[in-house]
């Protein structure tokens, strides 16, 4: 999804003002939190993994870590991150800019329980220099997740 398409989608939902450019890179959770001036747990990171050779997107809180055991309990396979060169191909976004909204392919999106108690979330918005500010309800409405999962371990 291009920047223009992302802006149009947000405009359609009355959320145009939630898209913003970062003054510095937000490619990592730490960089994004520092640049936006929020707690790292408010950064909504989107991981692209494969389940039975099919890509999926799992969104976790910035301070949560993907747990191998928890993931296997949810999906009955070990977690495997998609190779960085394939991420842009299947999502339309580069690593560091993956957003669970407006994916180029209709990939299944799963929201991790680590997001549940965070009032405002900040996912990347297409590249490491743009982000969104969304409430949890807005993230749910826009990303249309398959379901909630518990694949994280908080460190």
C-alpha positions as CSV (number, residue, x, y, z in Angstrom):
1,X,0.0,0.0,0.0
2,X,1.4,3.4,-0.9
3,X,1.5,6.4,1.3
4,X,-1.4,8.0,-0.6
5,X,-3.5,4.8,-0.3
6,X,-2.8,4.7,3.5
7,X,-3.9,8.3,3.8
8,X,-7.0,7.7,1.8
9,X,-7.9,4.6,3.9
10,X,-7.4,6.6,7.1
11,X,-9.5,9.5,5.7
12,X,-12.3,7.1,4.9
13,X,-12.4,6.1,8.6
14,X,-12.1,9.8,9.8
15,X,-8.6,9.1,11.1
16,X,-6.4,11.3,8.8
17,X,-4.8,13.1,11.7
18,X,-3.5,9.8,13.1
19,X,-0.8,9.4,10.4
20,X,2.4,11.2,11.0
21,X,6.0,11.4,9.9
22,X,8.7,10.7,12.4
23,X,11.6,13.1,12.9
24,X,14.0,10.2,13.0
25,X,13.8,6.5,12.1
26,X,11.4,4.2,14.0
27,X,12.7,1.0,12.5
28,X,13.1,-0.6,16.0
29,X,10.8,-0.5,19.0
30,X,13.4,1.5,20.9
31,X,13.9,4.0,18.1
32,X,10.2,4.5,17.6
33,X,9.4,4.9,21.3
34,X,12.1,7.5,21.7
35,X,11.2,9.4,18.6
36,X,7.4,9.4,19.4
37,X,8.0,10.0,23.1
38,X,6.0,7.0,24.3
39,X,6.6,3.9,26.3
40,X,8.1,1.0,24.3
41,X,5.0,-1.1,25.2
42,X,2.8,1.3,23.2
43,X,4.7,0.5,19.9
44,X,2.6,-2.1,18.1
45,X,5.1,-4.3,16.2
46,X,4.0,-6.4,13.3
47,X,5.9,-9.7,12.8
48,X,5.5,-11.6,9.6
49,X,5.8,-15.3,10.1
50,X,5.0,-18.5,8.3
51,X,2.5,-21.1,9.4
52,X,2.4,-24.2,7.2
53,X,4.3,-22.2,4.5
54,X,1.7,-19.4,4.5
55,X,2.6,-15.9,5.7
56,X,0.7,-14.4,8.6
57,X,1.0,-11.2,10.6
58,X,1.1,-11.2,14.4
59,X,0.9,-7.8,16.2
60,X,2.5,-7.6,19.7
61,X,3.3,-4.9,22.2
62,X,6.7,-3.5,21.8
63,X,8.0,-5.0,25.0
64,X,6.6,-8.4,24.4
65,X,8.7,-11.1,22.9
66,X,7.5,-13.9,20.7
67,X,7.5,-17.1,22.7
68,X,8.3,-20.3,20.9
69,X,6.3,-22.4,23.3
70,X,3.3,-20.0,23.3
71,X,3.3,-19.8,19.5
72,X,3.4,-23.6,19.1
73,X,0.4,-23.9,21.4
74,X,-1.6,-21.4,19.3
75,X,-0.6,-22.6,15.8
76,X,0.7,-26.1,16.3
77,X,4.0,-25.3,14.6
78,X,7.2,-23.5,15.6
79,X,7.4,-19.8,14.8
80,X,9.4,-19.0,11.7
81,X,10.0,-15.4,10.7
82,X,9.7,-14.7,7.0
83,X,12.9,-13.7,5.4
84,X,13.4,-9.9,5.3
85,X,13.5,-9.9,1.4
86,X,10.2,-11.7,1.3
87,X,8.4,-9.4,3.8
88,X,8.0,-6.5,1.3
89,X,6.9,-9.0,-1.4
90,X,4.0,-10.4,0.7
91,X,3.0,-7.3,2.7
92,X,3.9,-4.4,0.5
93,X,5.9,-2.9,3.4
94,X,9.6,-3.2,4.2
95,X,10.9,-4.6,7.5
96,X,10.6,-1.8,10.1
97,X,7.5,-0.4,8.3
98,X,5.1,-3.3,8.3
99,X,1.6,-2.3,9.3
100,X,-1.3,-4.7,9.9
101,X,-3.6,-2.4,7.9
102,X,-3.8,-2.3,4.2
103,X,-1.5,-5.3,3.5
104,X,-0.9,-5.9,-0.3
105,X,-2.1,-9.5,0.1
106,X,-5.0,-10.5,2.3
107,X,-2.8,-12.0,5.0
108,X,-4.4,-13.2,8.2
109,X,-3.7,-10.8,11.1
110,X,-3.6,-12.0,14.7
111,X,-3.5,-9.6,17.7
112,X,-1.5,-10.7,20.7
113,X,-2.9,-10.4,24.2
114,X,0.0,-8.1,25.1
115,X,-1.9,-5.3,23.4
116,X,-5.1,-5.5,25.4
117,X,-4.4,-3.0,28.2
118,X,-2.7,-0.3,26.1
119,X,-5.0,2.7,25.4
120,X,-3.0,4.1,22.5
121,X,-0.9,2.0,20.1
122,X,1.6,3.2,17.5
123,X,2.1,0.8,14.6
124,X,4.5,1.6,11.7
125,X,2.8,3.1,8.7
126,X,4.5,1.7,5.6
127,X,8.1,2.6,6.3
128,X,10.5,3.3,9.2
129,X,9.7,7.0,9.0
130,X,5.9,7.0,9.4
131,X,3.6,5.8,12.1
132,X,0.0,5.8,13.2
133,X,-1.7,6.6,16.5
134,X,-4.6,4.3,17.1
135,X,-6.8,3.2,19.9
136,X,-7.1,-0.5,20.4
137,X,-10.6,-0.5,19.1
138,X,-9.4,1.4,16.0
139,X,-6.6,-1.1,15.4
140,X,-9.2,-4.0,15.7
141,X,-11.5,-2.3,13.3
142,X,-8.9,-1.5,10.7
143,X,-6.8,-4.7,10.8
144,X,-9.7,-7.1,11.0
145,X,-7.9,-9.8,13.0
146,X,-8.7,-13.4,12.7
147,X,-8.6,-13.7,16.5
148,X,-6.7,-12.8,19.6
149,X,-3.7,-15.0,20.4
150,X,-1.3,-15.5,23.3
151,X,2.1,-15.9,21.6
152,X,4.1,-13.5,23.6
153,X,6.2,-13.6,26.7
154,X,6.8,-10.2,28.4
155,X,10.3,-9.5,29.4
